[in-house]
């Protein structure tokens, strides 16, 4: 695979293809976290998906959050509506069951907040509040 060609073609690819490539890159990185090509591809895919979601971002407190996409493991937050550098993320850390309802976690930079959340909206608010406290 020519990584440069693949990355240059990302803006023209369908969203479903980008998501499939991201799953594959993450699978490689789960086995070899230092795999350079998979890391470059994952970063390029994340940037392209973020660029496509930018018009639909939701402002919660000081941060702009991407809409939740069930096909992507994380949704990110940015300091402004058109930024491409994520400062926070919400990720699913467990599966909903009858006894386990709080399944979303929030990460600000490299720090994961204590506690889990049952709803994405509550997790967004907690992430925005934590970001504001750190500033």
C-alpha positions as CSV (number, residue, x, y, z in Angstrom):
1,X,0.0,0.0,0.0
2,X,1.3,3.4,-0.9
3,X,0.5,5.4,2.2
4,X,1.0,8.8,0.6
5,X,-1.5,8.0,-2.2
6,X,-4.0,6.6,0.2
7,X,-3.8,9.7,2.4
8,X,-4.1,12.0,-0.5
9,X,-7.2,10.2,-1.7
10,X,-9.0,10.4,1.7
11,X,-10.9,13.7,0.9
12,X,-12.5,11.9,-2.1
13,X,-13.4,8.7,-0.3
14,X,-16.8,7.8,1.0
15,X,-17.3,8.1,4.8
16,X,-18.0,4.3,5.1
17,X,-14.6,3.6,3.5
18,X,-12.9,6.0,5.9
19,X,-14.5,4.3,8.9
20,X,-13.4,0.8,7.6
21,X,-9.8,2.0,7.1
22,X,-9.9,3.5,10.6
23,X,-11.0,0.1,12.1
24,X,-8.2,-1.6,10.2
25,X,-5.6,0.9,11.3
26,X,-6.8,0.6,15.0
27,X,-6.6,-3.2,14.7
28,X,-3.0,-3.0,13.6
29,X,-2.2,-0.5,16.3
30,X,-3.7,-2.7,19.0
31,X,-1.2,-5.4,18.1
32,X,1.7,-3.1,17.4
33,X,1.3,0.4,18.9
34,X,4.5,1.7,17.3
35,X,3.5,0.8,13.7
36,X,4.4,4.0,11.9
37,X,2.3,3.6,8.8
38,X,-0.8,2.6,10.7
39,X,-0.3,5.6,13.0
40,X,0.0,8.0,10.1
41,X,-3.1,6.5,8.5
42,X,-5.1,6.7,11.7
43,X,-4.1,10.3,12.3
44,X,-5.0,11.3,8.7
45,X,-8.3,9.4,8.9
46,X,-9.2,11.1,12.2
47,X,-8.4,14.5,10.7
48,X,-10.5,13.8,7.7
49,X,-13.5,12.5,9.7
50,X,-13.2,15.5,12.0
51,X,-13.2,17.9,9.0
52,X,-16.4,16.3,7.7
53,X,-18.1,16.6,11.1
54,X,-17.1,20.2,11.7
55,X,-20.3,21.8,10.4
56,X,-22.4,19.7,12.8
57,X,-20.4,20.4,16.0
58,X,-22.4,21.3,19.1
59,X,-21.2,23.9,21.6
60,X,-21.3,22.8,25.2
61,X,-19.6,25.3,27.5
62,X,-16.2,26.3,26.1
63,X,-15.8,23.3,23.8
64,X,-17.3,22.3,20.4
65,X,-18.2,18.6,20.4
66,X,-18.6,16.4,17.4
67,X,-21.9,14.5,16.9
68,X,-21.7,11.0,18.2
69,X,-21.1,8.4,15.5
70,X,-21.8,4.8,16.5
71,X,-19.3,3.5,13.9
72,X,-16.4,5.4,15.4
73,X,-15.0,4.6,18.8
74,X,-14.5,8.2,20.0
75,X,-16.0,11.6,19.4
76,X,-13.9,14.6,20.0
77,X,-14.1,18.2,21.3
78,X,-12.3,21.2,20.0
79,X,-11.7,24.7,21.3
80,X,-13.4,26.3,18.3
81,X,-15.9,25.3,15.7
82,X,-13.4,24.7,12.9
83,X,-10.3,23.5,14.7
84,X,-8.8,20.2,13.7
85,X,-6.8,19.6,17.0
86,X,-8.9,17.7,19.5
87,X,-8.6,18.6,23.2
88,X,-11.0,16.1,24.7
89,X,-12.8,12.9,23.7
90,X,-15.7,10.8,24.8
91,X,-15.3,7.0,24.3
92,X,-17.4,4.0,25.1
93,X,-15.7,2.1,27.9
94,X,-18.2,-0.7,28.4
95,X,-21.5,-2.0,27.0
96,X,-24.9,-1.0,28.2
97,X,-26.7,-3.8,30.2
98,X,-29.5,-3.9,32.7
99,X,-27.1,-3.4,35.6
100,X,-24.4,-1.3,33.8
101,X,-25.8,1.9,32.4
102,X,-22.8,4.3,32.8
103,X,-20.6,3.3,29.9
104,X,-19.1,6.5,28.5
105,X,-15.8,7.9,29.7
106,X,-14.2,11.4,29.0
107,X,-10.6,12.1,28.4
108,X,-9.1,15.7,28.5
109,X,-5.7,15.6,26.9
110,X,-4.1,12.4,28.3
111,X,-6.1,12.4,31.5
112,X,-9.3,10.3,31.8
113,X,-11.9,11.8,34.2
114,X,-13.0,9.8,37.1
115,X,-16.5,8.3,36.7
116,X,-18.6,7.1,33.8
117,X,-21.7,8.5,32.2
118,X,-24.9,7.0,31.0
119,X,-25.6,9.7,28.4
120,X,-23.3,11.4,25.9
121,X,-24.9,14.8,26.6
122,X,-23.9,14.4,30.3
123,X,-20.4,13.3,29.3
124,X,-20.0,16.3,27.1
125,X,-21.0,18.7,29.9
126,X,-18.6,17.0,32.3
127,X,-15.8,17.2,29.7
128,X,-16.5,20.9,29.1
129,X,-16.6,21.6,32.8
130,X,-13.3,19.8,33.4
131,X,-11.7,21.7,30.4
132,X,-12.9,25.0,31.8
133,X,-11.5,24.2,35.3
134,X,-8.1,23.4,33.8
135,X,-7.9,26.7,31.9
